[in-house]
C-alpha cells in the first residue's frame, strides 16, 4: 500500500461516519488487487480490523495493468508507518 495525506471528500464513497470527520485528522492509503464483486462497504469491514475507517473509495476505472484500485482513509492514526507495514 502507498500512504497519502490528502483531503478526500465523501462523494461516491462508503463512510462509516456519514462524512462528518475532519480532513486534517485522517491518513489515506492506496490499495489494489480488489476481487471482483467487492465494493466499498465490504472494504470498510476489512480495514476496520486495523483502525477506525473514515471512508473507502474504489475507482470505476482500472489501473494500467487492468486491476481495480482504491483509497482508504483512517481517523486518528498515531503511527502511520506502523499501519502501513501492517496493511502491506
N, C-alpha and C positions, 0 to 999 in steps of 0.2 A: 504494500500500500504506500501511496505517496501522501505526505502530510501537506495540507494547505491551510493558511489562515485567511479567511475571507468572509465577507458578509453574504450569506445565502438566504434569500427570501423564501417564502413558503409556497409560491405559486407552483402548482403541479407536483407538490412533494408531500410525502407522508410525514406528519409531525405528531409527536407524542403529546405536545403541549398546546396544539392548536396554533402554532406560530407565534406564541407570546413571549418567547425567550429573548435574551439580549444578544445582539450580534457580537459584541466585544467579549462575551463570556463563552465563546464556542471555539472548538477546534474541528477542522474539516479534513477528511481523508478521502482519497481517490481509491476506488476498487473496481475490479474487472472479473471476467470469467463467471458471470452470473448465469446460473442454469435457466433454461427455457421455462417459462411459466411462473417464474419467481418475480414478485413485484415489490414495491416499496414497503408495504406493510409487513411482508414476510421478512425483509431485510432488517426492519426495525427490531423485530423479535430476535433475530440473530445477534445484532450488535448490542442489544441491551445486556448481554452477558458480560460485557467489558466496562460499560459506562452508561450514563444517562444520555439517551439519544434525543437530540434536538429535531433533526429531520434527516430524511433519506431522499435522494433524487437519483433516478435511473434514466439515462438518456434513451430516447426512442431511436436515435442513430447508433450505428455500430462504429467501433474504432477502425483503424486502418487494417487490422487483422481480422475484421468481421466479427468481433466479440462485443457483447453488451458491456457497458461500464456505467459507473455512477459515483456519487459522493455521499458521504455520511458526515453529519455534524454532531458533535457531542457537547454537552454542557459541562462547564467547570472542571476540565481535565487539569490536574495538578502537574503531571509528568507526561508530556506529550511523547517524548522519546520512548518511554516505557510502554505506553499504549500502542505506539506504532510497532514496536517489536512484538507485542502480544498479538496484534491483529495480523501480522505478516504470516 
